[in-house]
């Protein structure tokens, strides 16, 4: 049988490919990037990796808990914090307790790389159309998946279900000579520029004086064509919010499709089409958008494909 093609080597795509391979189903995993990871992206800055995509993950699903326990045992994942700050320009800082947030000493991308260890991944593969295969999995945000579908009515059922909008975000990494703040991470409310700030040193566990700030979608949208123009205003907003001096280094990353908006309860998509099965998975499939959602979506779609192809 021709291999199932999984397009996208982020967490959901790698997890789906692992389920298929474990069941003896031939699988071809492709990604346009130079490394696996997708939006669990880490970039090497000043000799260390900085998490510029997903900020952390939480654990509820028993299957995901087993994966995380293995990561923790091998020193790949670490518990970060269960208490985050809540900041607002016109209010006193507050704290908010919740589930344990997890990070990774090697950056969150390293966790996806670990799951992909035994898989053959074709990196740097730029597909412009749906590949020919008995089944194709589109492990990516809806707006990107739709672009690969052929024109015409043959894939209308798939196209209609790939209707979730995704919001843009700009991620700013800023480094200081030493730490002058006392927070792990902070949700930022009622701010024109910022929505989230994370202490990358604390979540990574090396204590580096590095903050990562995420913009609001509204601020990111008009800066997508020239994102670097937003670096200085975002830095100024971060300094003003936390009372900081000028950082010694900044780096800005653009996420045109960062996180899904709205709601969707279905855990994945799987449709019969004239060319074969077409599936979709990721953090946009499920009740809440988070890292665990992406993992569960990939796992469940992989198992559904195994049942159909067995």
SETI-387832 format. One record per residue (C-alpha): chain; x, y, z. Coordinates in pm, 1 decimal, always signed. Layout:
N
chain: A xx: X yy: Y zz: Z
...
//
This chain:
310
chain: A xx: +0.0 yy: +0.0 zz: +0.0
chain: A xx: +117.3 yy: +352.5 zz: -75.6
chain: A xx: +223.5 yy: +536.9 zz: +241.5
chain: A xx: -3.6 yy: +778.1 zz: +422.6
chain: A xx: +133.1 yy: +1129.8 zz: +377.3
chain: A xx: +137.9 yy: +1352.2 zz: +685.9
chain: A xx: +202.5 yy: +1714.9 zz: +593.8
chain: A xx: +335.9 yy: +1913.9 zz: +887.0
chain: A xx: +589.5 yy: +1798.6 zz: +1144.4
chain: A xx: +460.8 yy: +1990.3 zz: +1442.4
chain: A xx: +341.3 yy: +1808.6 zz: +1752.1
chain: A xx: +11.5 yy: +1685.7 zz: +1604.2
chain: A xx: +167.0 yy: +1567.5 zz: +1277.0
chain: A xx: +451.7 yy: +1384.3 zz: +1447.8
chain: A xx: +211.7 yy: +1223.1 zz: +1696.1
chain: A xx: -19.5 yy: +1111.5 zz: +1413.6
chain: A xx: +274.5 yy: +968.4 zz: +1218.8
chain: A xx: +390.9 yy: +779.2 zz: +1529.1
chain: A xx: +48.1 yy: +618.3 zz: +1573.3
chain: A xx: +49.2 yy: +505.9 zz: +1210.6
chain: A xx: +404.3 yy: +372.7 zz: +1220.9
chain: A xx: +342.8 yy: +189.4 zz: +1548.3
chain: A xx: +50.3 yy: +7.5 zz: +1383.6
chain: A xx: +262.6 yy: -94.3 zz: +1086.6
chain: A xx: +111.3 yy: +158.5 zz: +845.7
chain: A xx: +365.2 yy: +305.5 zz: +603.7
chain: A xx: +388.0 yy: +680.8 zz: +656.0
chain: A xx: +564.7 yy: +968.0 zz: +483.3
chain: A xx: +610.8 yy: +1275.2 zz: +704.8
chain: A xx: +696.6 yy: +1601.7 zz: +528.9
chain: A xx: +748.5 yy: +1959.4 zz: +642.6
chain: A xx: +852.3 yy: +2277.6 zz: +467.7
chain: A xx: +1072.8 yy: +2387.4 zz: +756.8
chain: A xx: +1434.2 yy: +2305.5 zz: +832.1
chain: A xx: +1345.9 yy: +2141.4 zz: +1163.9
chain: A xx: +1044.9 yy: +1973.3 zz: +1317.0
chain: A xx: +841.3 yy: +2152.8 zz: +1580.5
chain: A xx: +593.7 yy: +2381.8 zz: +1407.2
chain: A xx: +462.8 yy: +2641.6 zz: +1648.1
chain: A xx: +649.8 yy: +2475.7 zz: +1935.4
chain: A xx: +940.9 yy: +2673.5 zz: +1801.4
chain: A xx: +1267.2 yy: +2756.4 zz: +1975.8
chain: A xx: +1536.6 yy: +2980.0 zz: +1830.7
chain: A xx: +1899.9 yy: +2988.3 zz: +1937.2
chain: A xx: +1984.0 yy: +3338.8 zz: +2062.4
chain: A xx: +2304.2 yy: +3430.7 zz: +2245.2
chain: A xx: +2401.8 yy: +3064.0 zz: +2279.7
chain: A xx: +2071.7 yy: +2933.7 zz: +2420.1
chain: A xx: +1732.1 yy: +2835.4 zz: +2285.5
chain: A xx: +1440.3 yy: +3070.7 zz: +2346.8
chain: A xx: +1079.2 yy: +2951.6 zz: +2317.6
chain: A xx: +911.1 yy: +3190.5 zz: +2074.1
chain: A xx: +600.2 yy: +2986.9 zz: +1991.4
chain: A xx: +400.1 yy: +2788.3 zz: +2245.8
chain: A xx: +482.2 yy: +2914.9 zz: +2594.8
chain: A xx: +416.5 yy: +2602.7 zz: +2801.3
chain: A xx: +191.0 yy: +2299.3 zz: +2824.1
chain: A xx: -43.0 yy: +2150.4 zz: +3081.9
chain: A xx: -141.5 yy: +1787.5 zz: +3137.4
chain: A xx: -485.6 yy: +1629.1 zz: +3177.1
chain: A xx: -509.9 yy: +1335.0 zz: +2934.4
chain: A xx: -376.2 yy: +1007.7 zz: +3079.0
chain: A xx: -199.3 yy: +919.6 zz: +2755.2
chain: A xx: -27.7 yy: +1256.7 zz: +2737.3
chain: A xx: +59.3 yy: +1228.9 zz: +3107.8
chain: A xx: +250.6 yy: +908.3 zz: +3033.9
chain: A xx: +444.8 yy: +1081.3 zz: +2756.3
chain: A xx: +525.3 yy: +1376.7 zz: +2983.0
chain: A xx: +631.4 yy: +1146.4 zz: +3267.1
chain: A xx: +879.5 yy: +983.1 zz: +3031.1
chain: A xx: +1008.9 yy: +1323.0 zz: +2921.5
chain: A xx: +1050.1 yy: +1427.3 zz: +3284.5
chain: A xx: +1233.4 yy: +1107.0 zz: +3375.2
chain: A xx: +1480.0 yy: +1166.8 zz: +3094.4
chain: A xx: +1527.4 yy: +1533.0 zz: +3183.4
chain: A xx: +1353.1 yy: +1665.6 zz: +2871.2
chain: A xx: +1050.0 yy: +1826.9 zz: +3037.6
chain: A xx: +1031.2 yy: +2012.0 zz: +3368.5
chain: A xx: +759.6 yy: +2153.7 zz: +3588.6
chain: A xx: +765.8 yy: +2531.8 zz: +3567.2
chain: A xx: +495.1 yy: +2693.0 zz: +3781.0
chain: A xx: +131.4 yy: +2675.1 zz: +3887.5
chain: A xx: +107.7 yy: +3048.3 zz: +3966.3
chain: A xx: +107.1 yy: +3324.0 zz: +3709.0
chain: A xx: +69.9 yy: +3700.1 zz: +3738.9
chain: A xx: -210.3 yy: +3909.7 zz: +3594.6
chain: A xx: -102.5 yy: +4257.3 zz: +3485.7
chain: A xx: -304.5 yy: +4554.1 zz: +3366.9
chain: A xx: -193.7 yy: +4910.3 zz: +3290.4
chain: A xx: -442.7 yy: +5060.6 zz: +3538.2
chain: A xx: -460.0 yy: +4798.2 zz: +3813.3
chain: A xx: -243.2 yy: +4645.7 zz: +4081.9
chain: A xx: -68.1 yy: +4318.5 zz: +3985.5
chain: A xx: -247.7 yy: +4002.1 zz: +4087.8
chain: A xx: -159.7 yy: +3633.6 zz: +4091.8
chain: A xx: -358.6 yy: +3343.4 zz: +3955.5
chain: A xx: -309.3 yy: +2978.9 zz: +4052.2
chain: A xx: -398.1 yy: +2693.8 zz: +3821.0
chain: A xx: -261.3 yy: +2371.8 zz: +3672.6
chain: A xx: +111.6 yy: +2311.1 zz: +3662.0
chain: A xx: +269.2 yy: +2463.5 zz: +3353.7
chain: A xx: +552.6 yy: +2263.6 zz: +3201.1
chain: A xx: +857.1 yy: +2377.1 zz: +3008.3
chain: A xx: +1167.1 yy: +2215.6 zz: +2863.0
chain: A xx: +1533.2 yy: +2279.7 zz: +2932.6
chain: A xx: +1608.9 yy: +2229.2 zz: +2564.3
chain: A xx: +1315.4 yy: +2436.4 zz: +2441.6
chain: A xx: +971.9 yy: +2297.6 zz: +2357.5
chain: A xx: +1085.7 yy: +2209.6 zz: +2006.6
chain: A xx: +1314.5 yy: +1946.5 zz: +2160.0
chain: A xx: +1008.9 yy: +1752.4 zz: +2278.1
chain: A xx: +871.1 yy: +1725.6 zz: +1925.0
chain: A xx: +1215.7 yy: +1624.6 zz: +1803.3
chain: A xx: +1219.5 yy: +1349.4 zz: +2064.7
chain: A xx: +886.0 yy: +1210.3 zz: +1941.7
chain: A xx: +1016.4 yy: +1219.8 zz: +1583.9
chain: A xx: +1335.0 yy: +1027.3 zz: +1666.0
chain: A xx: +1237.1 yy: +704.0 zz: +1488.0
chain: A xx: +1049.8 yy: +869.1 zz: +1200.6
chain: A xx: +1184.9 yy: +958.6 zz: +858.5
chain: A xx: +1104.4 yy: +1326.1 zz: +814.1
chain: A xx: +1143.0 yy: +1502.9 zz: +479.8
chain: A xx: +1233.8 yy: +1858.9 zz: +574.5
chain: A xx: +1240.4 yy: +2151.3 zz: +334.2
chain: A xx: +959.6 yy: +1997.4 zz: +127.3
chain: A xx: +733.4 yy: +2272.1 zz: -9.6
chain: A xx: +408.6 yy: +2118.8 zz: -132.2
chain: A xx: +183.1 yy: +2336.3 zz: -344.8
chain: A xx: -98.3 yy: +2085.5 zz: -383.0
chain: A xx: -245.9 yy: +1786.6 zz: -206.8
chain: A xx: -9.2 yy: +1490.7 zz: -263.4
chain: A xx: -138.9 yy: +1171.2 zz: -419.6
chain: A xx: -182.8 yy: +904.8 zz: -151.2
chain: A xx: -450.3 yy: +673.0 zz: -11.2
chain: A xx: -470.9 yy: +911.6 zz: +284.3
chain: A xx: -330.8 yy: +1259.1 zz: +346.7
chain: A xx: -313.9 yy: +1430.0 zz: +685.1
chain: A xx: -294.0 yy: +1808.8 zz: +696.7
chain: A xx: -135.8 yy: +1880.2 zz: +1034.4
chain: A xx: -143.5 yy: +2258.6 zz: +1018.3
chain: A xx: -373.0 yy: +2556.3 zz: +1078.9
chain: A xx: -687.9 yy: +2567.7 zz: +867.4
chain: A xx: -583.2 yy: +2865.1 zz: +647.7
chain: A xx: -265.7 yy: +2679.5 zz: +544.7
chain: A xx: -445.3 yy: +2347.9 zz: +490.0
chain: A xx: -707.0 yy: +2501.1 zz: +260.2
chain: A xx: -436.4 yy: +2622.4 zz: +21.2
chain: A xx: -336.0 yy: +2263.1 zz: -56.9
chain: A xx: -684.5 yy: +2149.1 zz: -156.8
chain: A xx: -761.6 yy: +2118.6 zz: -528.9
chain: A xx: -1010.1 yy: +2360.0 zz: -679.2
chain: A xx: -1354.5 yy: +2233.9 zz: -767.8
chain: A xx: -1624.3 yy: +2039.7 zz: -583.9
chain: A xx: -1425.1 yy: +1721.8 zz: -517.0
chain: A xx: -1300.5 yy: +1847.7 zz: -179.8
chain: A xx: -1585.7 yy: +2080.9 zz: -86.3
chain: A xx: -1673.4 yy: +1876.6 zz: +223.1
chain: A xx: -1317.7 yy: +1915.0 zz: +353.2
chain: A xx: -1303.4 yy: +2283.0 zz: +260.1
chain: A xx: -1625.8 yy: +2358.5 zz: +446.7
chain: A xx: -1486.8 yy: +2208.5 zz: +766.5
chain: A xx: -1154.1 yy: +2389.9 zz: +743.0
chain: A xx: -1323.4 yy: +2712.3 zz: +840.7
chain: A xx: -1156.8 yy: +2813.1 zz: +1165.3
chain: A xx: -982.8 yy: +3148.1 zz: +1166.5
chain: A xx: -639.1 yy: +3188.8 zz: +1321.3
chain: A xx: -506.6 yy: +3503.5 zz: +1488.3
chain: A xx: -160.5 yy: +3652.4 zz: +1429.9
chain: A xx: +89.3 yy: +3717.5 zz: +1709.0
chain: A xx: +429.5 yy: +3884.0 zz: +1724.8
chain: A xx: +676.0 yy: +3728.5 zz: +1971.1
chain: A xx: +953.8 yy: +3945.9 zz: +2113.9
chain: A xx: +1255.5 yy: +3801.7 zz: +2293.6
chain: A xx: +1446.6 yy: +4052.6 zz: +2506.8
chain: A xx: +1765.5 yy: +3990.7 zz: +2707.2
chain: A xx: +1910.5 yy: +4197.0 zz: +2993.4
chain: A xx: +2247.6 yy: +4172.2 zz: +3172.4
chain: A xx: +2066.1 yy: +4052.4 zz: +3484.3
chain: A xx: +1713.4 yy: +3986.3 zz: +3608.6
chain: A xx: +1532.6 yy: +4282.9 zz: +3766.0
chain: A xx: +1179.0 yy: +4139.9 zz: +3781.2
chain: A xx: +1002.5 yy: +3880.1 zz: +3993.0
chain: A xx: +751.4 yy: +3682.6 zz: +3792.1
chain: A xx: +734.5 yy: +3351.5 zz: +3610.8
chain: A xx: +478.8 yy: +3456.1 zz: +3354.3
chain: A xx: +200.8 yy: +3709.3 zz: +3326.1
chain: A xx: -126.8 yy: +3744.1 zz: +3142.6
chain: A xx: -158.6 yy: +4107.1 zz: +3032.4
chain: A xx: -512.0 yy: +4247.7 zz: +3026.2
chain: A xx: -648.2 yy: +4564.7 zz: +2866.3
chain: A xx: -319.2 yy: +4646.9 zz: +2693.3
chain: A xx: -296.2 yy: +4787.7 zz: +2341.1
chain: A xx: +25.6 yy: +4601.1 zz: +2255.8
chain: A xx: +97.6 yy: +4306.9 zz: +2487.0
chain: A xx: -105.3 yy: +4001.2 zz: +2587.1
chain: A xx: +148.8 yy: +3773.2 zz: +2759.5
chain: A xx: +498.7 yy: +3783.6 zz: +2912.0
chain: A xx: +708.6 yy: +3480.2 zz: +3011.8
chain: A xx: +1036.0 yy: +3455.2 zz: +3199.6
chain: A xx: +1220.1 yy: +3226.6 zz: +2959.5
chain: A xx: +1501.1 yy: +3164.0 zz: +3207.5
chain: A xx: +1270.5 yy: +3035.7 zz: +3476.7
chain: A xx: +1058.9 yy: +2818.4 zz: +3248.6
chain: A xx: +1372.2 yy: +2672.6 zz: +3089.8
chain: A xx: +1540.6 yy: +2636.1 zz: +3430.6
chain: A xx: +1872.1 yy: +2806.4 zz: +3351.7
chain: A xx: +1788.0 yy: +3143.6 zz: +3507.9
chain: A xx: +1880.5 yy: +3345.2 zz: +3199.8
chain: A xx: +1756.3 yy: +3709.8 zz: +3218.9
chain: A xx: +1536.0 yy: +3672.9 zz: +2913.0
chain: A xx: +1171.8 yy: +3768.9 zz: +2871.8
chain: A xx: +944.2 yy: +3668.7 zz: +2584.4
chain: A xx: +644.9 yy: +3892.8 zz: +2518.9
chain: A xx: +352.3 yy: +3815.3 zz: +2288.4
chain: A xx: +154.3 yy: +4088.8 zz: +2120.5
chain: A xx: -220.6 yy: +4111.9 zz: +2096.3
chain: A xx: -365.6 yy: +3992.3 zz: +1764.5
chain: A xx: -495.0 yy: +4344.0 zz: +1697.5
chain: A xx: -144.7 yy: +4487.4 zz: +1730.0
chain: A xx: +12.8 yy: +4212.9 zz: +1518.2
chain: A xx: -229.5 yy: +4232.3 zz: +1224.8
chain: A xx: -111.2 yy: +4563.0 zz: +1069.0
chain: A xx: +255.9 yy: +4470.3 zz: +1121.4
chain: A xx: +263.2 yy: +4137.4 zz: +937.4
chain: A xx: +420.2 yy: +4277.7 zz: +619.5
chain: A xx: +694.0 yy: +4465.9 zz: +808.3
chain: A xx: +712.0 yy: +4298.8 zz: +1150.1
chain: A xx: +1050.8 yy: +4441.6 zz: +1248.7
chain: A xx: +892.9 yy: +4785.2 zz: +1268.5
chain: A xx: +703.5 yy: +4656.4 zz: +1571.9
chain: A xx: +1014.9 yy: +4553.5 zz: +1768.7
chain: A xx: +1092.0 yy: +4893.6 zz: +1920.8
chain: A xx: +730.0 yy: +4971.6 zz: +2022.8
chain: A xx: +690.3 yy: +4625.9 zz: +2175.4
chain: A xx: +1016.7 yy: +4668.4 zz: +2366.6
chain: A xx: +902.8 yy: +5006.7 zz: +2495.5
chain: A xx: +568.3 yy: +4859.6 zz: +2600.9
chain: A xx: +741.3 yy: +4574.5 zz: +2786.7
chain: A xx: +979.4 yy: +4815.2 zz: +2962.7
chain: A xx: +693.4 yy: +5040.2 zz: +3066.1
chain: A xx: +479.9 yy: +4750.8 zz: +3189.4
chain: A xx: +752.7 yy: +4605.5 zz: +3415.0
chain: A xx: +964.0 yy: +4915.0 zz: +3482.1
chain: A xx: +1273.4 yy: +4783.7 zz: +3303.6
chain: A xx: +1586.5 yy: +4935.5 zz: +3155.6
chain: A xx: +1681.9 yy: +4901.0 zz: +2789.9
chain: A xx: +1760.0 yy: +4536.8 zz: +2699.8
chain: A xx: +2094.7 yy: +4448.0 zz: +2548.0
chain: A xx: +1939.4 yy: +4231.0 zz: +2275.1
chain: A xx: +1596.5 yy: +4182.7 zz: +2116.4
chain: A xx: +1460.2 yy: +3952.6 zz: +1850.5
chain: A xx: +1115.5 yy: +3958.4 zz: +1688.9
chain: A xx: +933.9 yy: +3662.6 zz: +1532.4
chain: A xx: +614.5 yy: +3687.6 zz: +1327.4
chain: A xx: +339.3 yy: +3428.1 zz: +1359.2
chain: A xx: +86.1 yy: +3498.6 zz: +1085.0
chain: A xx: -132.2 yy: +3207.4 zz: +1201.4
chain: A xx: -51.8 yy: +3173.4 zz: +1569.7
chain: A xx: -361.2 yy: +3052.8 zz: +1749.0
chain: A xx: -716.9 yy: +2954.3 zz: +1658.5
chain: A xx: -1008.8 yy: +3183.4 zz: +1729.0
chain: A xx: -1358.9 yy: +3072.7 zz: +1815.7
chain: A xx: -1455.3 yy: +2721.7 zz: +1921.1
chain: A xx: -1461.8 yy: +2372.7 zz: +1772.4
chain: A xx: -1547.2 yy: +2051.5 zz: +1955.9
chain: A xx: -1444.0 yy: +1795.7 zz: +1690.7
chain: A xx: -1105.7 yy: +1635.6 zz: +1776.4
chain: A xx: -997.2 yy: +1598.7 zz: +1412.5
chain: A xx: -1121.4 yy: +1589.5 zz: +1053.2
chain: A xx: -1141.6 yy: +1274.8 zz: +841.9
chain: A xx: -1331.1 yy: +1277.3 zz: +511.2
chain: A xx: -1359.3 yy: +1048.1 zz: +211.3
chain: A xx: -1278.8 yy: +1229.1 zz: -113.9
chain: A xx: -1243.6 yy: +1115.7 zz: -477.9
chain: A xx: -865.5 yy: +1108.4 zz: -429.9
chain: A xx: -865.3 yy: +921.1 zz: -97.8
chain: A xx: -899.7 yy: +998.5 zz: +271.3
chain: A xx: -814.3 yy: +1351.5 zz: +384.9
chain: A xx: -761.0 yy: +1427.8 zz: +750.5
chain: A xx: -664.8 yy: +1732.5 zz: +953.2
chain: A xx: -539.5 yy: +1766.7 zz: +1309.1
chain: A xx: -378.2 yy: +2018.3 zz: +1540.8
chain: A xx: -451.8 yy: +2256.3 zz: +1825.9
chain: A xx: -743.7 yy: +2397.1 zz: +1625.9
chain: A xx: -930.6 yy: +2067.7 zz: +1669.8
chain: A xx: -1076.1 yy: +2036.7 zz: +2017.5
chain: A xx: -1255.8 yy: +2234.6 zz: +2284.2
chain: A xx: -948.7 yy: +2431.8 zz: +2392.9
chain: A xx: -642.8 yy: +2539.0 zz: +2198.1
chain: A xx: -329.9 yy: +2415.0 zz: +2372.4
chain: A xx: -30.1 yy: +2187.6 zz: +2328.2
chain: A xx: -209.9 yy: +1887.3 zz: +2477.5
chain: A xx: -498.8 yy: +1942.5 zz: +2235.1
chain: A xx: -257.0 yy: +1916.2 zz: +1941.4
chain: A xx: -107.3 yy: +1593.7 zz: +2080.5
chain: A xx: -449.4 yy: +1437.8 zz: +2142.9
chain: A xx: -577.2 yy: +1542.9 zz: +1800.3
chain: A xx: -281.7 yy: +1378.9 zz: +1625.8
chain: A xx: -313.3 yy: +1062.6 zz: +1833.9
chain: A xx: -686.4 yy: +1026.2 zz: +1776.8
chain: A xx: -664.4 yy: +1091.9 zz: +1403.1
chain: A xx: -379.1 yy: +841.5 zz: +1375.3
chain: A xx: -587.6 yy: +576.5 zz: +1547.9
chain: A xx: -889.6 yy: +654.5 zz: +1329.2
chain: A xx: -675.8 yy: +614.4 zz: +1017.8
chain: A xx: -537.0 yy: +284.2 zz: +1142.6
chain: A xx: -892.0 yy: +158.2 zz: +1190.2
chain: A xx: -991.6 yy: +266.8 zz: +838.2
chain: A xx: -680.8 yy: +133.3 zz: +665.7
chain: A xx: -631.5 yy: -191.5 zz: +858.0
//
